[in-house]
Amino acid sequence: MRVLIADDSQDQAEITAELIALSLPCEIETVFDGQSALERALAWRPDAVVLDVYMPGMDGIEVARRLRQQAAEAPGHPPPYCIAVTGDPGAGSRLQALDRQFDRVFAKPLDVDQLIAAIASLGREDAAPRALQPFNLGELFTRAARQVLPVARHLSFSFDYRGPGVVVQSEPIEVHCGLHRLLLAAVDMLSDGFVLFTAETVIRTEGGCSTLVQAAGTGTLRPAAQMAEVLDRLGLLPAPAAGGEAAAREGVQTAIGRCPNTGATVRFTLDPHEGILLRAELRFAQAMLDDSNQAPDATGARAWLIDSDEVPAAWLLRRLQRLGWRVNRFADCAEAERHAAEPGARPPSLLVVVEAPLMRPAAALSLQRALPAATQCILAVMAGSPTLAAPEAYGSFELRVYPFSPLELAGFAALAHPDQATRSGAPLTGAMELADRPLVLLVDDNEINRLVGRALVEALGYEVVTANDGLDALGQCRIKRPQIVLMDLDMPVLKGIDATLRLRELQRHGEIPPLAIIAATADATDDARLACHRAGMDGFMSKPLDIAELRAQLRRFSVSRV
């Protein structure tokens, strides 16, 4: 393997070369300016180039751009694997250019072990395409919807999944990214109103299955410039509207494109009088029925649903009714408790209380005491709800993240008749999980903080990877796919706020799956908290980290992914 290192600091280039040579059997050359890097790369054709972003004459971004351009014009000569390194705090203003031209980006001072690992991966002859994995499609769709809900607080929200439960063979992370990208686009097009996420799966006669995913919304549309920005982010191009000129005169717009994650065709329709619709049909060549999803029928057992929001309550009520429940819906716990006290009232086998912003635990607990001890009591909360960090406030209520997945609804129906034989032995549960333990990315430029933080997080039962700068965190999120990021704010190259903004942007483009970002900073001021919230962070902790608070914060966002 050949590696070319270009850095205007000769000492830095030579030290990096020596460290790589100690770990990898490869030929290494060093140069100290951009023009020399370009000329030597074109003549020597290295497998990897490590380029300082800021060099005299020609910077590393321009060198990488020309190498890629030369490769495009000369078939048979692929470009080298391009790695950027920089210690410039201004690098945050060039993130899009860095992403376009480089395969990996590292902040200085370098995490040399990570750099070596990136180069070493190129020399693995046994490297193979990412293996397909089995996963339950309905469960993954539910997870994607859950992770959009906290962003859609300004909208009324409904969710439905129809069709048989299926386990498909595919790339779950790519499917997850594609679903999140589509659902989030619908949310970003509406400033208020109502949004509905649905998926319907059918088994194809020729084998496999197809799932039609739709995100529809109605309400006040965002300004035209923002709508265009969302369509551009999705890579959708204008297409003729059904109905031709008449539809165009009514302001109907359509667009079409392809999802880079799943390959599915994405279609968009905007009717200014009706709303927006995004749809994509996912096709899977390998699929089998998931017997654990074929729920026992509740056969008329009673369920009570407490939800102050009428629209989503109606959709959950319908999903329960399809499984054989007889459902009563109440606006609040007090109304349900009054009903329970009426003569002849028949108590439910299942109580579902959907957490509302001003709900008091005492009201839910009072209702629970008014019902038989055998009633299954569920508290449905939004992903990231503070209640997940302190479930003891609701006593023996079982906490579940909303919306419910098909397997959860199947479990509720099974418990309606404990004596009924159930087919939910869950042999496929392991296939459903994307990881046995949530992966946490700890981002901090201070080595002591990384060591101590890692020990605390691992002690709480999580897997941990680290990054020493916000710039490195971007690469780690692409490679490692963490579920949670603990983000320092004040770092030398890319600050935590800027890294968070970029991560949220990458999610909207479907380049990384959704994740929770929690600030972990010594700056405990109100201004810092506000800045973190505006950047899209999900939580805030001050240093030194308190293990009880850390446990609570991590629990909020790891439980939401179960």
C-alpha positions as CSV (number, residue, x, y, z in Angstrom):
1,M,0.0,0.0,0.0
2,R,1.2,3.5,-0.8
3,V,0.4,6.5,1.4
4,L,1.2,10.1,0.6
5,I,1.2,12.7,3.4
6,A,1.1,16.4,2.6
7,D,1.4,19.0,5.4
8,D,3.1,22.4,5.4
9,S,4.5,21.5,8.8
10,Q,7.4,19.2,7.9
11,D,7.7,18.0,11.5
12,Q,4.0,17.1,11.6
13,A,4.2,15.3,8.3
14,E,7.3,13.2,9.2
15,I,6.0,12.3,12.7
16,T,2.7,11.1,11.2
17,A,4.6,9.1,8.6
18,E,6.8,7.5,11.3
19,L,3.8,6.5,13.4
20,I,2.0,5.0,10.4
21,A,5.1,3.1,9.4
22,L,5.4,1.5,12.8
23,S,1.9,0.1,12.5
24,L,1.4,-0.7,8.8
25,P,3.5,-2.3,6.2
26,C,3.3,0.4,3.5
27,E,5.3,2.8,1.4
28,I,5.1,6.4,2.7
29,E,6.2,9.6,1.1
30,T,5.9,13.2,2.5
31,V,5.6,16.5,0.7
32,F,5.1,20.0,2.2
33,D,2.8,22.0,-0.1
34,G,-0.3,21.5,-2.1
35,Q,1.2,21.7,-5.6
36,S,3.8,19.1,-4.8
37,A,1.1,16.9,-3.3
38,L,-0.9,17.1,-6.5
39,E,2.0,16.4,-8.8
40,R,3.3,13.5,-6.7
41,A,-0.1,11.9,-6.3
42,L,-0.7,12.0,-10.1
43,A,2.7,10.5,-10.8
44,W,3.0,7.9,-7.9
45,R,-0.7,7.0,-7.7
46,P,-0.9,6.3,-3.9
47,D,-3.7,4.3,-2.3
48,A,-4.3,7.0,0.3
49,V,-3.4,10.7,0.6
50,V,-3.4,12.5,3.9
51,L,-3.8,16.2,3.1
52,D,-3.6,19.2,5.4
53,V,-6.5,21.4,4.6
54,Y,-4.5,24.7,4.7
55,M,-1.3,24.7,2.8
56,P,0.4,27.5,0.8
57,G,-0.3,27.9,-2.9
58,M,-2.9,25.2,-3.2
59,D,-5.0,24.0,-0.2
60,G,-5.9,20.4,0.5
61,I,-9.5,20.7,-0.6
62,E,-8.3,21.9,-4.1
63,V,-5.8,19.0,-4.3
64,A,-8.5,16.5,-3.5
65,R,-10.9,18.1,-6.0
66,R,-8.4,17.9,-8.8
67,L,-7.5,14.3,-8.0
68,R,-11.1,13.3,-8.2
69,Q,-11.6,15.3,-11.4
70,Q,-8.5,13.6,-12.9
71,A,-9.9,10.2,-12.0
72,A,-13.3,11.0,-13.6
73,E,-11.5,11.9,-16.8
74,A,-9.3,8.8,-16.8
75,P,-11.4,5.6,-16.4
76,G,-9.4,2.8,-14.9
77,H,-7.6,5.0,-12.4
78,P,-9.8,5.5,-9.3
79,P,-9.0,8.4,-7.0
80,P,-7.0,7.7,-3.9
81,Y,-8.7,7.5,-0.5
82,C,-8.6,11.1,0.6
83,I,-8.1,12.0,4.2
84,A,-8.2,15.6,5.4
85,V,-6.5,16.9,8.6
86,T,-6.8,20.4,10.0
87,G,-6.3,22.3,13.2
88,D,-8.0,25.5,11.9
89,P,-11.0,26.7,13.9
90,G,-12.4,28.1,10.7
91,A,-12.8,24.6,9.2
92,G,-16.5,24.7,10.3
93,S,-17.3,27.1,7.5
94,R,-16.0,24.6,4.9
95,L,-17.8,21.4,6.1
96,Q,-19.7,20.9,2.8
97,A,-16.5,21.2,0.7
98,L,-14.7,18.8,3.1
99,D,-17.6,16.3,2.8
100,R,-17.6,16.4,-1.0
101,Q,-13.9,16.0,-1.5
102,F,-12.7,13.7,1.3
103,D,-13.5,10.2,2.5
104,R,-12.5,11.0,6.2
105,V,-11.7,14.2,8.1
106,F,-9.6,14.4,11.2
107,A,-8.9,17.3,13.6
108,K,-5.5,18.2,14.9
109,P,-4.0,17.2,17.2
110,L,-4.5,13.9,15.4
111,D,-5.9,10.8,16.9
112,V,-3.3,8.7,15.2
113,D,-4.9,5.4,16.1
114,Q,-8.1,6.3,14.3
115,L,-6.1,7.6,11.3
116,I,-4.1,4.3,11.1
117,A,-7.4,2.3,11.4
118,A,-8.9,4.3,8.5
119,I,-5.8,3.6,6.3
120,A,-5.5,-0.1,7.4
121,S,-9.1,-0.7,6.3
122,L,-8.0,-0.1,2.7
123,G,-5.6,-2.9,2.7
124,R,-8.0,-5.7,3.8
125,E,-8.3,-8.1,0.9
126,D,-11.2,-9.8,2.6
127,A,-13.2,-6.6,2.8
128,A,-16.7,-7.4,1.6
129,P,-19.8,-5.4,0.9
130,R,-21.9,-4.7,4.0
131,A,-23.7,-8.0,4.9
132,L,-27.5,-8.1,4.7
133,Q,-29.2,-8.6,8.0
134,P,-32.6,-9.8,9.0
135,F,-34.9,-7.3,10.7
136,N,-38.6,-6.7,11.4
137,L,-39.8,-4.0,9.0
138,G,-42.7,-2.8,11.1
139,E,-40.6,-2.4,14.1
140,L,-38.0,-0.4,12.2
141,F,-40.7,1.9,10.7
142,T,-42.1,2.5,14.2
143,R,-38.6,3.4,15.4
144,A,-38.1,5.9,12.6
145,A,-41.5,7.5,13.4
146,R,-40.6,7.7,17.1
147,Q,-37.4,9.6,16.4
148,V,-39.2,12.2,14.2
149,L,-41.9,12.9,16.8
150,P,-39.8,15.1,19.1
151,V,-39.0,17.3,16.0
152,A,-42.7,17.5,15.1
153,R,-44.0,18.9,18.4
154,H,-45.6,21.8,16.5
155,L,-47.8,19.3,14.6
156,S,-50.6,16.9,15.4
157,F,-49.4,13.4,14.6
158,S,-50.8,10.1,13.6
159,F,-49.2,6.8,12.7
160,D,-50.3,3.5,11.3
161,Y,-48.7,0.2,10.0
162,R,-50.8,-2.3,8.1
163,G,-50.1,-5.7,6.7
164,P,-48.4,-8.8,7.8
165,G,-45.4,-8.7,10.1
166,V,-42.4,-9.6,8.0
167,V,-38.7,-10.0,8.6
168,V,-36.7,-8.9,5.6
169,Q,-33.1,-9.3,4.6
170,S,-31.5,-5.9,3.8
171,E,-29.3,-3.2,5.3
172,P,-31.2,-2.0,8.3
173,I,-29.2,1.2,8.9
174,E,-29.7,2.3,5.3
175,V,-33.4,1.6,5.4
176,H,-33.6,3.5,8.7
177,C,-31.8,6.5,7.2
178,G,-34.1,6.5,4.2
179,L,-37.2,6.3,6.3
180,H,-36.0,9.1,8.7
181,R,-35.1,11.2,5.7
182,L,-38.6,10.9,4.2
183,L,-40.6,11.4,7.4
184,L,-38.5,14.4,8.5
185,A,-39.0,16.1,5.1
186,A,-42.8,16.0,5.6
187,V,-42.4,17.6,9.0
188,D,-40.0,20.3,7.6
189,M,-42.6,21.4,5.1
190,L,-45.3,22.3,7.6
191,S,-45.3,25.1,10.1
192,D,-48.5,23.9,11.8
193,G,-51.2,21.4,11.1
194,F,-51.4,17.6,11.0
195,V,-49.0,14.9,9.7
196,L,-49.7,11.2,9.1
197,F,-47.1,8.5,8.7
198,T,-48.4,5.2,7.3
199,A,-46.8,2.0,5.9
200,E,-48.5,-0.9,4.3
201,T,-46.8,-4.2,3.5
202,V,-47.9,-6.8,1.0
203,I,-46.3,-10.1,0.2
204,R,-45.5,-10.4,-3.6
205,T,-46.6,-13.5,-5.5
206,E,-43.1,-13.7,-7.1
207,G,-41.5,-13.7,-3.7
208,G,-40.3,-11.0,-1.2
209,C,-42.5,-8.1,-0.2
210,S,-43.2,-4.4,-0.9
211,T,-44.0,-1.7,1.6
212,L,-45.6,1.6,0.6
213,V,-44.5,4.3,2.9
214,Q,-46.4,7.6,2.9
215,A,-46.0,10.8,4.8
216,A,-48.9,13.2,4.3
217,G,-49.6,16.5,5.8
218,T,-52.1,19.4,5.8
219,G,-51.9,22.8,7.4
220,T,-49.8,25.9,6.9
221,L,-47.0,25.3,4.4
222,R,-43.5,26.7,4.9
223,P,-42.4,29.5,2.6
224,A,-41.7,28.5,-1.0
225,A,-37.9,28.9,-0.5
226,Q,-37.9,26.5,2.4
227,M,-40.1,24.0,0.5
228,A,-37.6,24.2,-2.4
229,E,-34.8,23.6,0.0
230,V,-36.4,20.4,1.3
231,L,-37.0,19.1,-2.2
232,D,-33.4,19.8,-3.1
233,R,-32.3,18.0,0.0
234,L,-34.3,15.0,-1.2
235,G,-32.9,15.2,-4.7
236,L,-36.3,15.5,-6.3
237,L,-36.9,17.0,-9.7
238,P,-40.1,18.5,-11.1
239,A,-42.4,16.1,-12.9
240,P,-45.6,16.5,-14.9
241,A,-48.7,16.7,-12.6
242,A,-51.5,14.2,-13.0
243,G,-54.3,16.2,-14.7
244,G,-51.9,18.2,-16.9
245,E,-52.4,21.9,-17.5
246,A,-55.6,22.0,-15.4
247,A,-53.7,20.7,-12.3
248,A,-50.8,23.1,-13.0
249,R,-53.2,26.0,-13.1
250,E,-54.5,25.0,-9.7
251,G,-51.0,25.2,-8.3
252,V,-50.5,21.4,-8.0
253,Q,-46.8,20.6,-8.1
254,T,-45.1,17.2,-8.4
255,A,-41.6,16.0,-8.2
256,I,-39.8,12.6,-8.4
257,G,-36.4,11.2,-7.4
258,R,-34.6,8.3,-6.0
259,C,-33.7,7.6,-2.3
260,P,-29.9,7.2,-2.1
261,N,-30.3,4.9,0.9
262,T,-32.8,2.3,-0.4
263,G,-33.0,2.9,-4.1
264,A,-36.7,3.4,-3.8
265,T,-38.5,5.9,-6.1
266,V,-39.7,8.9,-4.1
267,R,-42.7,10.8,-5.3
268,F,-43.9,14.2,-4.0
269,T,-47.2,16.0,-4.6
270,L,-48.2,19.5,-3.3
271,D,-51.8,20.7,-3.6
272,P,-52.0,24.1,-2.0
273,H,-55.7,23.4,-1.2
274,E,-55.1,20.0,0.3
275,G,-51.6,19.6,1.6
276,I,-48.4,17.5,0.8
277,L,-47.8,13.9,0.2
278,L,-44.4,12.0,0.0
279,R,-44.4,8.4,-0.9
280,A,-41.9,5.7,-1.5
281,E,-42.3,2.0,-2.3
282,L,-39.6,-0.2,-0.7
283,R,-39.1,-3.6,-2.3
284,F,-37.3,-6.5,-0.6
285,A,-36.3,-9.7,-2.4
286,Q,-36.1,-11.7,0.7
287,A,-38.9,-11.7,3.3
288,M,-40.6,-14.1,5.6
289,L,-43.6,-13.8,7.8
290,D,-42.8,-13.1,11.4
291,D,-45.0,-15.4,13.5
292,S,-44.4,-13.4,16.6
293,N,-46.3,-10.5,14.9
294,Q,-49.4,-12.6,14.2
295,A,-51.2,-11.4,17.3
296,P,-53.8,-13.3,19.2
297,D,-57.2,-11.6,18.9
298,A,-58.2,-9.6,21.9
299,T,-61.7,-11.1,21.2
300,G,-63.7,-8.2,22.6
301,A,-61.6,-7.5,25.7
302,R,-62.0,-3.9,26.9
303,A,-59.3,-1.2,26.6
304,W,-59.4,2.3,27.9
305,L,-57.5,5.0,26.0
306,I,-56.6,8.3,27.7
307,D,-55.5,10.9,25.2
308,S,-56.2,14.7,25.1
309,D,-55.3,14.9,21.4
310,E,-58.3,13.6,19.5
311,V,-56.7,13.0,16.1
312,P,-53.8,10.7,17.1
313,A,-56.1,9.0,19.6
314,A,-58.5,8.1,16.8
315,W,-55.7,6.3,14.9
316,L,-54.5,4.4,18.0
317,L,-58.1,3.5,18.7
318,R,-58.5,2.1,15.2
319,R,-55.3,0.0,15.5
320,L,-56.5,-1.5,18.8
321,Q,-60.0,-2.2,17.3
322,R,-58.4,-4.1,14.4
323,L,-56.9,-6.5,17.0
324,G,-60.3,-7.2,18.5
325,W,-60.3,-4.7,21.4
326,R,-63.5,-2.8,22.5
327,V,-62.1,0.6,23.1
328,N,-63.4,3.6,25.2
329,R,-61.6,6.8,24.8
330,F,-61.4,9.6,27.5
331,A,-59.9,13.0,27.3
332,D,-58.2,12.8,30.7
333,C,-57.7,10.5,33.7
334,A,-60.3,12.3,35.8
335,E,-63.1,11.6,33.2
336,A,-62.1,7.9,33.0
337,E,-62.1,7.7,36.9
338,R,-65.6,9.1,37.0
339,H,-66.7,6.6,34.4
340,A,-65.2,3.8,36.5
341,A,-67.3,4.9,39.5
342,E,-70.6,4.7,37.6
343,P,-72.9,1.7,38.4
344,G,-72.4,-1.2,36.0
345,A,-69.2,0.2,34.5
346,R,-67.1,-2.6,33.2
347,P,-63.3,-2.2,33.9
348,P,-60.7,-2.6,31.2
349,S,-58.1,-5.3,30.7
350,L,-55.8,-2.7,29.2
351,L,-55.4,1.0,30.2
352,V,-53.3,3.2,27.9
353,V,-52.5,6.7,29.1
354,V,-50.8,8.9,26.6
355,E,-48.6,11.4,28.4
356,A,-49.7,15.0,28.0
357,P,-47.7,18.2,28.6
358,L,-49.5,19.2,31.8
359,M,-50.4,15.7,33.1
360,R,-49.9,15.0,36.8
361,P,-48.7,11.5,37.8
362,A,-51.2,11.7,40.7
363,A,-54.1,11.7,38.3
364,A,-52.9,8.5,36.5
365,L,-52.1,6.8,39.8
366,S,-55.6,7.7,41.2
367,L,-57.2,6.1,38.0
368,Q,-55.0,3.0,38.4
369,R,-56.2,2.5,42.0
370,A,-59.8,2.7,40.8
371,L,-59.3,-0.2,38.5
372,P,-58.7,-3.9,39.2
373,A,-55.2,-5.0,40.0
374,A,-55.2,-7.2,36.9
375,T,-55.6,-4.3,34.5
376,Q,-52.5,-3.9,32.4
377,C,-51.5,-0.2,32.8
378,I,-49.4,1.4,30.1
379,L,-48.0,5.0,30.0
380,A,-47.2,6.0,26.4
381,V,-44.5,8.7,26.3
382,M,-42.6,10.5,23.5
383,A,-39.0,9.6,22.7
384,G,-36.8,11.5,25.0
385,S,-39.5,12.3,27.6
386,P,-38.1,13.2,31.0
387,T,-40.4,10.6,32.4
388,L,-38.2,7.9,30.9
389,A,-35.4,9.1,33.3
390,A,-37.7,9.0,36.4
391,P,-40.3,6.3,35.8
392,E,-40.8,5.8,39.5
393,A,-43.2,8.8,39.5
394,Y,-45.8,6.6,37.8
395,G,-45.5,3.7,40.2
396,S,-46.3,0.4,38.5
397,F,-47.3,1.8,35.2
398,E,-45.3,0.2,32.4
399,L,-43.6,2.9,30.2
400,R,-43.7,2.5,26.5
401,V,-42.5,4.9,23.8
402,Y,-45.2,6.1,21.5
403,P,-46.2,5.2,18.8
404,F,-46.6,1.5,19.6
405,S,-45.0,-1.0,17.3
406,P,-46.9,-3.9,15.7
407,L,-45.1,-6.4,18.1
408,E,-46.1,-4.3,21.1
409,L,-49.8,-4.3,20.1
410,A,-49.5,-8.0,19.6
411,G,-48.2,-8.4,23.1
412,F,-51.1,-6.3,24.6
413,A,-53.6,-8.6,22.8
414,A,-51.9,-11.7,24.1
415,L,-52.1,-10.4,27.7
416,A,-55.8,-9.8,27.3
417,H,-56.2,-13.6,27.7
418,P,-53.2,-15.0,29.6
419,D,-54.5,-18.5,29.3
420,Q,-54.4,-18.2,25.5
421,A,-51.5,-19.9,23.7
422,T,-49.3,-17.3,22.1
423,R,-47.0,-17.6,19.2
424,S,-44.8,-14.7,20.4
425,G,-41.9,-16.8,21.6
426,A,-39.9,-14.1,19.9
427,P,-37.2,-16.2,18.2
428,L,-36.7,-13.2,16.0
429,T,-36.2,-10.6,18.7
430,G,-32.4,-10.8,18.3
431,A,-32.8,-10.2,14.6
432,M,-34.9,-7.1,15.3
433,E,-32.3,-5.4,17.5
434,L,-29.7,-3.3,15.7
435,A,-27.3,-3.6,18.7
436,D,-27.4,-5.5,21.9
437,R,-26.3,-2.5,23.9
438,P,-26.7,1.2,22.8
439,L,-23.5,2.7,21.5
440,V,-22.5,6.1,22.9
441,L,-20.1,8.5,21.2
442,L,-18.2,10.6,23.7
443,V,-16.8,13.8,22.1
444,D,-14.3,15.9,24.1
445,D,-10.9,17.5,23.4
446,N,-9.7,16.8,26.9
447,E,-8.1,13.3,27.3
448,I,-8.9,13.1,31.0
449,N,-12.5,13.9,30.3
450,R,-12.6,11.2,27.7
451,L,-11.1,8.6,30.0
452,V,-13.3,9.5,33.0
453,G,-16.4,9.9,30.9
454,R,-15.8,6.6,29.1
455,A,-15.4,4.8,32.4
456,L,-18.7,6.3,33.7
457,V,-20.7,5.4,30.6
458,E,-19.3,1.9,30.4
459,A,-20.1,1.4,34.1
460,L,-23.8,2.2,33.2
461,G,-23.8,-0.7,30.7
462,Y,-23.2,1.1,27.4
463,E,-20.7,0.6,24.6
464,V,-18.5,3.7,24.1
465,V,-16.4,5.2,21.3
466,T,-14.6,8.5,21.5
467,A,-13.7,11.5,19.4
468,N,-11.4,14.4,20.3
469,D,-13.1,17.1,18.3
470,G,-16.4,17.9,16.7
471,L,-14.8,17.3,13.3
472,D,-13.8,13.8,14.3
473,A,-17.3,13.2,15.7
474,L,-18.8,13.7,12.2
475,G,-16.7,10.8,10.9
476,Q,-17.4,8.6,13.8
477,C,-21.1,9.1,13.4
478,R,-20.8,8.0,9.8
479,I,-18.7,4.9,10.6
480,K,-19.8,3.8,14.0
481,R,-23.5,4.8,13.9
482,P,-23.9,5.6,17.6
483,Q,-27.4,6.0,19.2
484,I,-26.3,8.7,21.6
485,V,-23.7,11.5,21.4
486,L,-22.3,13.2,24.5
487,M,-21.0,16.4,23.0
488,D,-18.5,18.9,24.6
489,L,-19.1,22.5,23.4
490,D,-15.7,24.2,23.5
491,M,-13.3,22.3,21.1
492,P,-10.4,23.7,19.1
493,V,-11.5,23.0,15.5
494,L,-15.2,22.3,15.3
495,K,-17.3,23.5,18.3
496,G,-20.0,21.3,19.7
497,I,-22.8,23.6,18.5
498,D,-21.5,23.5,14.9
499,A,-21.0,19.8,15.0
500,T,-24.6,19.3,16.2
501,L,-25.9,21.5,13.4
502,R,-24.0,19.5,10.8
503,L,-25.1,16.2,12.3
504,R,-28.8,17.3,12.1
505,E,-28.2,18.4,8.5
506,L,-26.6,15.0,7.6
507,Q,-29.7,13.2,9.1
508,R,-32.0,15.3,6.9
509,H,-30.0,14.1,3.9
510,G,-30.2,10.5,5.0
511,E,-26.4,10.2,5.4
512,I,-26.6,9.1,9.1
513,P,-29.4,7.5,11.1
514,P,-31.2,9.6,13.8
515,L,-29.4,9.9,17.1
516,A,-29.7,11.8,20.4
517,I,-27.2,14.5,21.2
518,I,-26.6,15.5,24.8
519,A,-24.4,18.5,25.7
520,A,-21.7,17.7,28.3
521,T,-20.0,21.0,29.1
522,A,-18.4,23.1,31.8
523,D,-20.4,26.1,30.6
524,A,-23.6,25.8,32.7
525,T,-25.0,29.2,31.8
526,D,-28.5,29.8,30.5
527,D,-27.0,31.1,27.3
528,A,-25.2,27.8,26.7
529,R,-28.4,25.9,27.4
530,L,-30.4,28.0,25.0
531,A,-27.7,27.7,22.2
532,C,-27.7,23.9,22.6
533,H,-31.5,23.7,22.4
534,R,-31.6,25.9,19.3
535,A,-28.9,23.8,17.6
536,G,-31.1,20.7,18.0
537,M,-29.5,19.0,21.1
538,D,-31.8,16.7,23.1
539,G,-30.3,17.2,26.6
540,F,-27.8,19.2,28.6
541,M,-25.4,18.2,31.4
542,S,-22.8,20.3,33.2
543,K,-19.3,19.0,34.1
544,P,-18.1,17.4,36.2
545,L,-20.5,14.7,35.2
546,D,-22.8,13.3,37.9
547,I,-23.4,9.6,37.5
548,A,-27.0,9.8,38.6
549,E,-27.8,12.6,36.1
550,L,-25.8,10.8,33.4
551,R,-27.8,7.6,34.0
552,A,-31.0,9.5,33.7
553,Q,-30.1,11.3,30.5
554,L,-28.8,8.2,28.8
555,R,-31.9,6.2,29.9
556,R,-34.1,8.8,28.3
557,F,-32.6,8.1,24.9
558,S,-31.7,4.5,25.1
559,V,-35.1,3.4,26.3
560,S,-36.6,5.3,23.3
561,R,-34.9,2.9,20.9
562,V,-36.1,-0.3,22.4
